[in-house]
Amino acid sequence: MTEPEPLDALWQRVVERWDDEARHAAFVEACRASGRLDLGARRYRALKDAELAAEEPALAGEEGRHDVASIDRRLSAIAALAMAQLGEPPRRAGTETRRSRPILVAVAVVMLLGALVLLGRALLL
């Protein structure tokens, strides 16, 4: 079994290709699996704060920028995962439950729907 990729490296991959939903999903899942959803939320929140501080907020698909709506969707997904974990008993490292797959699927669906909304908006412009 291979060692999971460190969260910092996964985050760097997200930033390098912001529009790659698989990279976001991998980062969020790694945060969940390591019990570090707080770190994931902090990273997305820092980007949101930077965009809000900019004179002109980023638009969806603008290269080198991160649109606030996209960041908000990811923060909502992390919050939902955190809320779902509140009722779960602690797990030992290396154990997997059957409940993690539906959560990951739900996060992926939310991210996919968000991407479709952004694509639809871009096509309407």
N, CA, C and O atoms as a DFTB+ gen file, in Angstrom:
500 C
 N C O
     1  1       0.841      -1.174       0.000
     2  2       0.000       0.000       0.000
     3  2       0.892       1.245       0.000
     4  3       1.875       1.311       0.739
     5  1       0.540       2.235      -0.838
     6  2       1.362       3.426      -0.933
     7  2       0.953       4.457       0.109
     8  3      -0.194       4.503       0.552
     9  1       1.910       5.270       0.482
    10  2       1.679       6.353       1.443
    11  2       0.796       7.413       0.784
    12  3       1.053       7.793      -0.358
    13  1      -0.248       7.904       1.481
    14  2      -1.070       8.944       0.875
    15  2      -0.257      10.212       0.639
    16  3       0.667      10.530       1.387
    17  1      -0.625      10.922      -0.416
    18  2       0.080      12.163      -0.756
    19  2      -0.183      13.202       0.333
    20  3      -1.323      13.345       0.774
    21  1       0.836      13.923       0.772
    22  2       0.650      14.932       1.818
    23  2      -0.353      16.004       1.387
    24  3      -0.473      16.318       0.203
    25  1      -1.060      16.550       2.356
    26  2      -2.092      17.549       2.074
    27  2      -1.513      18.772       1.370
    28  3      -2.155      19.338       0.485
    29  1      -0.312      19.184       1.753
    30  2       0.298      20.354       1.105
    31  2       0.508      20.115      -0.382
    32  3       0.267      21.005      -1.197
    33  1       0.952      18.931      -0.733
    34  2       1.178      18.610      -2.142
    35  2      -0.145      18.551      -2.897
    36  3      -0.236      19.025      -4.030
    37  1      -1.164      17.976      -2.277
    38  2      -2.482      17.926      -2.914
    39  2      -3.044      19.332      -3.106
    40  3      -3.641      19.628      -4.141
    41  1      -2.854      20.196      -2.114
    42  2      -3.335      21.570      -2.232
    43  2      -2.611      22.294      -3.370
    44  3      -3.232      23.036      -4.130
    45  1      -1.319      22.081      -3.483
    46  2      -0.561      22.713      -4.568
    47  2      -1.109      22.276      -5.924
    48  3      -1.194      23.081      -6.851
    49  1      -1.475      21.013      -6.037
    50  2      -2.069      20.512      -7.289
    51  2      -3.397      21.200      -7.578
    52  3      -3.698      21.505      -8.731
    53  1      -4.196      21.447      -6.537
    54  2      -5.475      22.149      -6.707
    55  2      -5.232      23.549      -7.255
    56  3      -5.882      23.975      -8.209
    57  1      -4.296      24.256      -6.646
    58  2      -4.028      25.636      -7.042
    59  2      -3.478      25.701      -8.467
    60  3      -3.791      26.627      -9.215
    61  1      -2.665      24.723      -8.838
    62  2      -2.078      24.710     -10.178
    63  2      -3.133      24.552     -11.268
    64  3      -3.020      25.157     -12.335
    65  1      -4.150      23.749     -11.007
    66  2      -5.220      23.517     -11.993
    67  2      -6.562      23.651     -11.296
    68  3      -7.218      22.653     -10.992
    69  1      -6.965      24.881     -11.045
    70  2      -8.162      25.187     -10.271
    71  2      -9.414      24.539     -10.857
    72  3     -10.289      24.120     -10.099
    73  1      -9.522      24.444     -12.159
    74  2     -10.731      23.921     -12.787
    75  2     -10.803      22.402     -12.806
    76  3     -11.773      21.846     -13.321
    77  1      -9.820      21.724     -12.269
    78  2      -9.801      20.255     -12.255
    79  2     -10.545      19.741     -11.019
    80  3     -10.008      19.735      -9.911
    81  1     -11.780      19.314     -11.231
    82  2     -12.632      18.856     -10.127
    83  2     -12.034      17.652      -9.401
    84  3     -12.201      17.513      -8.189
    85  1     -11.349      16.796     -10.125
    86  2     -10.755      15.610      -9.502
    87  2      -9.700      16.009      -8.470
    88  3      -9.562      15.354      -7.437
    89  1      -8.970      17.060      -8.743
    90  2      -7.952      17.523      -7.784
    91  2      -8.603      18.066      -6.516
    92  3      -8.125      17.819      -5.409
    93  1      -9.697      18.807      -6.686
    94  2     -10.418      19.301      -5.510
    95  2     -10.953      18.136      -4.691
    96  3     -10.819      18.111      -3.467
    97  1     -11.566      17.164      -5.379
    98  2     -12.131      16.010      -4.684
    99  2     -11.059      15.225      -3.942
   100  3     -11.284      14.774      -2.818
   101  1      -9.891      15.058      -4.563
   102  2      -8.797      14.323      -3.920
   103  2      -8.306      15.063      -2.677
   104  3      -8.022      14.440      -1.654
   105  1      -8.205      16.386      -2.763
   106  2      -7.749      17.173      -1.625
   107  2      -8.758      17.094      -0.471
   108  3      -8.380      16.856       0.676
   109  1     -10.027      17.294      -0.781
   110  2     -11.058      17.272       0.260
   111  2     -11.143      15.876       0.890
   112  3     -11.280      15.753       2.107
   113  1     -11.062      14.843       0.075
   114  2     -11.132      13.479       0.611
   115  2      -9.925      13.186       1.505
   116  3     -10.062      12.546       2.547
   117  1      -8.739      13.658       1.094
   118  2      -7.550      13.452       1.929
   119  2      -7.683      14.205       3.250
   120  3      -7.270      13.702       4.295
   121  1      -8.252      15.396       3.209
   122  2      -8.495      16.148       4.449
   123  2      -9.459      15.383       5.348
   124  3      -9.241      15.285       6.556
   125  1     -10.523      14.841       4.760
   126  2     -11.504      14.077       5.532
   127  2     -10.864      12.838       6.134
   128  3     -11.037      12.549       7.318
   129  1     -10.128      12.115       5.317
   130  2      -9.529      10.853       5.761
   131  2      -8.490      11.069       6.871
   132  3      -8.306      10.212       7.735
   133  1      -7.822      12.211       6.834
   134  2      -6.802      12.481       7.846
   135  2      -7.348      13.273       9.035
   136  3      -6.605      13.620       9.953
   137  1      -8.645      13.553       9.008
   138  2      -9.237      14.312      10.103
   139  2      -8.847      15.776      10.092
   140  3      -8.836      16.424      11.139
   141  1      -8.526      16.307       8.921
   142  2      -8.060      17.686       8.804
   143  2      -8.958      18.525       7.899
   144  3      -8.462      19.320       7.101
   145  1     -10.265      18.356       8.015
   146  2     -11.176      19.193       7.242
   147  2     -10.984      20.668       7.578
   148  3     -11.218      21.540       6.742
   149  1     -10.554      20.940       8.813
   150  2     -10.285      22.325       9.206
   151  2      -9.200      22.946       8.334
   152  3      -9.289      24.119       7.972
   153  1      -8.179      22.166       7.997
   154  2      -7.108      22.663       7.139
   155  2      -7.649      22.974       5.748
   156  3      -7.345      24.019       5.172
   157  1      -8.455      22.056       5.217
   158  2      -9.054      22.288       3.897
   159  2      -9.893      23.550       3.879
   160  3      -9.800      24.352       2.950
   161  1     -10.712      23.727       4.903
   162  2     -11.562      24.914       4.975
   163  2     -10.708      26.179       5.075
   164  3     -11.023      27.188       4.445
   165  1      -9.643      26.131       5.853
   166  2      -8.773      27.307       5.988
   167  2      -8.128      27.677       4.655
   168  3      -8.009      28.857       4.326
   169  1      -7.711      26.668       3.887
   170  2      -7.070      26.950       2.597
   171  2      -8.055      27.627       1.636
   172  3      -7.725      28.627       0.998
   173  1      -9.268      27.065       1.542
   174  2     -10.268      27.665       0.656
   175  2     -10.675      29.058       1.160
   176  3     -10.866      29.979       0.366
   177  1     -10.801      29.200       2.464
   178  2     -11.208      30.487       3.023
   179  2     -10.151      31.565       2.761
   180  3     -10.500      32.715       2.491
   181  1      -8.878      31.211       2.835
   182  2      -7.810      32.174       2.557
   183  2      -7.893      32.666       1.107
   184  3      -7.688      33.849       0.837
   185  1      -8.192      31.758       0.183
   186  2      -8.352      32.164      -1.216
   187  2      -9.546      33.092      -1.376
   188  3      -9.476      34.085      -2.100
   189  1     -10.645      32.767      -0.696
   190  2     -11.840      33.604      -0.776
   191  2     -11.538      34.995      -0.238
   192  3     -11.907      35.991      -0.860
   193  1     -10.879      35.076       0.897
   194  2     -10.535      36.375       1.471
   195  2      -9.665      37.184       0.512
   196  3      -9.848      38.393       0.375
   197  1      -8.725      36.521      -0.149
   198  2      -7.851      37.208      -1.101
   199  2      -8.651      37.736      -2.287
   200  3      -8.415      38.851      -2.752
   201  1      -9.594      36.940      -2.775
   202  2     -10.420      37.377      -3.905
   203  2     -11.323      38.532      -3.503
   204  3     -11.512      39.468      -4.280
   205  1     -11.887      38.479      -2.295
   206  2     -12.758      39.558      -1.840
   207  2     -11.971      40.846      -1.600
   208  3     -12.514      41.943      -1.725
   209  1     -10.715      40.710      -1.261
   210  2      -9.875      41.883      -1.038
   211  2      -9.414      42.510      -2.353
   212  3      -9.013      43.673      -2.377
   213  1      -9.470      41.748      -3.441
   214  2      -9.061      42.274      -4.743
   215  2     -10.049      43.351      -5.188
   216  3     -11.216      43.335      -4.796
   217  1      -9.573      44.279      -6.007
   218  2     -10.445      45.359      -6.472
   219  2     -11.598      44.828      -7.309
   220  3     -12.728      45.300      -7.193
   221  1     -11.310      43.850      -8.148
   222  2     -12.346      43.250      -8.979
   223  2     -12.357      41.755      -8.725
   224  3     -11.363      41.080      -8.992
   225  1     -13.473      41.215      -8.206
   226  2     -13.542      39.774      -7.959
   227  2     -13.362      38.980      -9.253
   228  3     -13.708      39.447     -10.338
   229  1     -12.824      37.791      -9.117
   230  2     -12.594      36.923     -10.275
   231  2     -13.913      36.440     -10.853
   232  3     -14.908      36.299     -10.141
   233  1     -13.903      36.191     -12.137
   234  2     -15.050      35.600     -12.815
   235  2     -14.786      34.123     -13.020
   236  3     -13.636      33.684     -13.029
   237  1     -15.849      33.360     -13.184
   238  2     -15.696      31.925     -13.412
   239  2     -14.817      31.695     -14.634
   240  3     -15.041      32.277     -15.695
   241  1     -13.821      30.844     -14.471
   242  2     -12.953      30.482     -15.573
   243  2     -11.827      31.471     -15.857
   244  3     -11.039      31.245     -16.774
   245  1     -11.732      32.546     -15.105
   246  2     -10.664      33.517     -15.325
   247  2      -9.338      32.893     -14.902
   248  3      -9.175      32.472     -13.756
   249  1      -8.402      32.838     -15.834
   250  2      -7.136      32.159     -15.577
   251  2      -6.353      32.843     -14.462
   252  3      -6.244      34.068     -14.420
   253  1      -5.810      32.026     -13.560
   254  2      -5.004      32.540     -12.482
   255  2      -5.804      33.111     -11.323
   256  3      -5.223      33.628     -10.368
   257  1      -7.125      33.026     -11.391
   258  2      -7.982      33.574     -10.336
   259  2      -8.947      32.492      -9.864
   260  3      -9.112      31.463     -10.519
   261  1      -9.571      32.735      -8.736
   262  2     -10.464      31.752      -8.134
   263  2     -11.780      32.450      -7.821
   264  3     -11.837      33.301      -6.933
   265  1     -12.851      32.091      -8.554
   266  2     -14.110      32.792      -8.344
   267  2     -14.723      32.428      -6.991
   268  3     -14.649      31.283      -6.545
   269  1     -15.322      33.420      -6.359
   270  2     -15.835      33.288      -5.003
   271  2     -16.960      32.251      -4.939
   272  3     -17.054      31.512      -3.959
   273  1     -17.812      32.182      -5.962
   274  2     -18.904      31.208      -5.955
   275  2     -18.364      29.781      -5.902
   276  3     -18.905      28.933      -5.192
   277  1     -17.315      29.523      -6.644
   278  2     -16.683      28.199      -6.646
   279  2     -16.107      27.875      -5.275
   280  3     -16.254      26.760      -4.774
   281  1     -15.453      28.858      -4.678
   282  2     -14.869      28.656      -3.349
   283  2     -15.969      28.401      -2.332
   284  3     -15.831      27.531      -1.472
   285  1     -17.069      29.157      -2.423
   286  2     -18.183      28.964      -1.490
   287  2     -18.766      27.552      -1.590
   288  3     -19.111      26.946      -0.575
   289  1     -18.875      27.033      -2.812
   290  2     -19.394      25.659      -2.977
   291  2     -18.470      24.650      -2.299
   292  3     -18.937      23.704      -1.665
   293  1     -17.192      24.848      -2.432
   294  2     -16.239      23.917      -1.824
   295  2     -16.262      24.027      -0.300
   296  3     -16.173      23.017       0.398
   297  1     -16.382      25.246       0.210
   298  2     -16.503      25.422       1.662
   299  2     -17.777      24.771       2.190
   300  3     -17.771      24.186       3.273
   301  1     -18.865      24.868       1.437
   302  2     -20.127      24.231       1.844
   303  2     -19.983      22.711       1.872
   304  3     -20.499      22.049       2.773
   305  1     -19.283      22.166       0.886
   306  2     -19.072      20.716       0.847
   307  2     -18.242      20.256       2.042
   308  3     -18.527      19.218       2.640
   309  1     -17.220      21.026       2.387
   310  2     -16.390      20.680       3.545
   311  2     -17.210      20.774       4.824
   312  3     -17.098      19.919       5.702
   313  1     -18.030      21.806       4.929
   314  2     -18.881      21.955       6.118
   315  2     -19.843      20.776       6.243
   316  3     -20.075      20.279       7.345
   317  1     -20.403      20.328       5.123
   318  2     -21.313      19.184       5.146
   319  2     -20.587      17.917       5.607
   320  3     -21.127      17.130       6.384
   321  1     -19.373      17.733       5.127
   322  2     -18.582      16.574       5.556
   323  2     -18.286      16.642       7.048
   324  3     -18.379      15.637       7.754
   325  1     -17.932      17.822       7.520
   326  2     -17.624      17.985       8.937
   327  2     -18.853      17.696       9.794
   328  3     -18.749      17.046      10.834
   329  1     -20.010      18.175       9.360
   330  2     -21.250      17.930      10.104
   331  2     -21.571      16.432      10.115
   332  3     -22.019      15.897      11.129
   333  1     -21.343      15.770       9.002
   334  2     -21.617      14.331       8.926
   335  2     -20.706      13.549       9.868
   336  3     -21.103      12.521      10.416
   337  1     -19.489      14.042      10.049
   338  2     -18.538      13.338      10.905
   339  2     -18.804      13.548      12.390
   340  3     -18.313      12.781      13.219
   341  1     -19.569      14.570      12.735
   342  2     -19.809      14.847      14.156
   343  2     -20.429      13.664      14.880
   344  3     -20.122      13.420      16.047
   345  1     -21.294      12.931      14.204
   346  2     -21.960      11.807      14.842
   347  2     -21.212      10.494      14.726
   348  3     -21.649       9.487      15.284
   349  1     -20.096      10.483      14.015
   350  2     -19.336       9.252      13.819
   351  2     -18.378       9.012      14.984
   352  3     -17.760       9.954      15.481
   353  1     -18.252       7.762      15.420
   354  2     -17.247       7.459      16.444
   355  2     -15.847       7.566      15.837
   356  3     -15.698       7.399      14.626
   357  1     -14.838       7.834      16.630
   358  2     -13.469       7.916      16.095
   359  2     -13.052       6.585      15.471
   360  3     -13.432       5.513      15.942
   361  1     -12.268       6.682      14.408
   362  2     -11.782       5.486      13.725
   363  2     -10.292       5.339      13.926
   364  3      -9.568       6.320      14.091
   365  1      -9.850       4.102      13.909
   366  2      -8.410       3.859      13.968
   367  2      -7.799       4.168      12.609
   368  3      -8.457       4.026      11.578
   369  1      -6.551       4.587      12.612
   370  2      -5.846       4.902      11.368
   371  2      -5.799       3.666      10.488
   372  3      -5.553       2.555      10.957
   373  1      -6.040       3.883       9.212
   374  2      -5.961       2.787       8.249
   375  2      -7.246       1.998       8.090
   376  3      -7.302       1.100       7.250
   377  1      -8.284       2.298       8.868
   378  2      -9.543       1.585       8.705
   379  2     -10.465       2.394       7.816
   380  3     -10.444       3.624       7.840
   381  1     -11.255       1.716       7.050
   382  2     -12.179       2.349       6.120
   383  2     -13.592       1.878       6.443
   384  3     -13.819       0.702       6.727
   385  1     -14.521       2.800       6.396
   386  2     -15.917       2.409       6.621
   387  2     -16.686       2.501       5.317
   388  3     -16.254       3.146       4.361
   389  1     -17.809       1.856       5.301
   390  2     -18.636       1.895       4.105
   391  2     -19.313       3.252       3.935
   392  3     -19.791       3.572       2.847
   393  1     -19.356       4.048       4.993
   394  2     -20.021       5.346       4.910
   395  2     -19.188       6.376       4.160
   396  3     -19.748       7.364       3.687
   397  1     -17.903       6.196       4.031
   398  2     -17.080       7.216       3.384
   399  2     -17.355       7.298       1.884
   400  3     -17.259       8.381       1.306
   401  1     -17.687       6.205       1.257
   402  2     -17.942       6.225      -0.182
   403  2     -19.157       7.079      -0.533
   404  3     -19.050       7.909      -1.436
   405  1     -20.313       6.925       0.131
   406  2     -21.446       7.797      -0.210
   407  2     -21.142       9.275       0.021
   408  3     -21.615      10.130      -0.728
   409  1     -20.369       9.574       1.035
   410  2     -20.020      10.971       1.290
   411  2     -19.157      11.503       0.151
   412  3     -19.372      12.614      -0.332
   413  1     -18.191      10.714      -0.270
   414  2     -17.322      11.127      -1.367
   415  2     -18.136      11.297      -2.647
   416  3     -17.918      12.246      -3.399
   417  1     -19.059      10.396      -2.893
   418  2     -19.922      10.499      -4.071
   419  2     -20.760      11.771      -3.981
   420  3     -20.908      12.482      -4.975
   421  1     -21.309      12.065      -2.803
   422  2     -22.121      13.268      -2.632
   423  2     -21.286      14.522      -2.900
   424  3     -21.751      15.449      -3.563
   425  1     -20.063      14.548      -2.388
   426  2     -19.186      15.697      -2.627
   427  2     -18.884      15.827      -4.118
   428  3     -18.911      16.930      -4.664
   429  1     -18.603      14.721      -4.767
   430  2     -18.309      14.748      -6.196
   431  2     -19.514      15.245      -6.992
   432  3     -19.352      16.010      -7.943
   433  1     -20.712      14.821      -6.616
   434  2     -21.928      15.261      -7.305
   435  2     -22.122      16.761      -7.121
   436  3     -22.443      17.464      -8.079
   437  1     -21.934      17.256      -5.908
   438  2     -22.083      18.690      -5.649
   439  2     -21.069      19.479      -6.484
   440  3     -21.406      20.511      -7.066
   441  1     -19.843      18.994      -6.538
   442  2     -18.820      19.686      -7.318
   443  2     -19.144      19.649      -8.811
   444  3     -18.955      20.641      -9.514
   445  1     -19.627      18.514      -9.289
   446  2     -19.995      18.385     -10.696
   447  2     -21.142      19.323     -11.039
   448  3     -21.112      19.987     -12.076
   449  1     -22.147      19.383     -10.182
   450  2     -23.269      20.296     -10.420
   451  2     -22.786      21.746     -10.446
   452  3     -23.227      22.539     -11.278
   453  1     -21.891      22.080      -9.545
   454  2     -21.335      23.427      -9.543
   455  2     -20.600      23.733     -10.836
   456  3     -20.728      24.826     -11.389
   457  1     -19.834      22.774     -11.312
   458  2     -19.102      22.966     -12.569
   459  2     -20.069      23.145     -13.728
   460  3     -19.828      23.963     -14.615
   461  1     -21.160      22.389     -13.729
   462  2     -22.162      22.519     -14.794
   463  2     -22.839      23.885     -14.752
   464  3     -23.107      24.476     -15.798
   465  1     -23.112      24.383     -13.563
   466  2     -23.707      25.718     -13.436
   467  2     -22.751      26.767     -13.993
   468  3     -23.166      27.658     -14.734
   469  1     -21.475      26.661     -13.639
   470  2     -20.484      27.611     -14.154
   471  2     -20.361      27.529     -15.670
   472  3     -20.254      28.552     -16.345
   473  1     -20.378      26.325     -16.196
   474  2     -20.304      26.139     -17.634
   475  2     -21.528      26.751     -18.303
   476  3     -21.415      27.417     -19.332
   477  1     -22.696      26.523     -17.711
   478  2     -23.935      27.083     -18.264
   479  2     -23.893      28.597     -18.273
   480  3     -24.304      29.222     -19.251
   481  1     -23.406      29.192     -17.206
   482  2     -23.285      30.648     -17.148
   483  2     -22.314      31.155     -18.195
   484  3     -22.567      32.165     -18.850
   485  1     -21.216      30.460     -18.349
   486  2     -20.209      30.881     -19.330
   487  2     -20.779      30.812     -20.744
   488  3     -20.491      31.679     -21.569
   489  1     -21.579      29.798     -21.028
   490  2     -22.162      29.660     -22.362
   491  2     -23.224      30.729     -22.618
   492  3     -23.429      31.130     -23.763
   493  1     -23.890      31.188     -21.583
   494  2     -24.915      32.210     -21.742
   495  2     -24.313      33.590     -21.965
   496  3     -24.957      34.476     -22.528
   497  1     -23.077      33.766     -21.522
   498  2     -22.421      35.074     -21.700
   499  2     -21.987      35.173     -23.123
   500  3     -21.409      36.183     -23.523
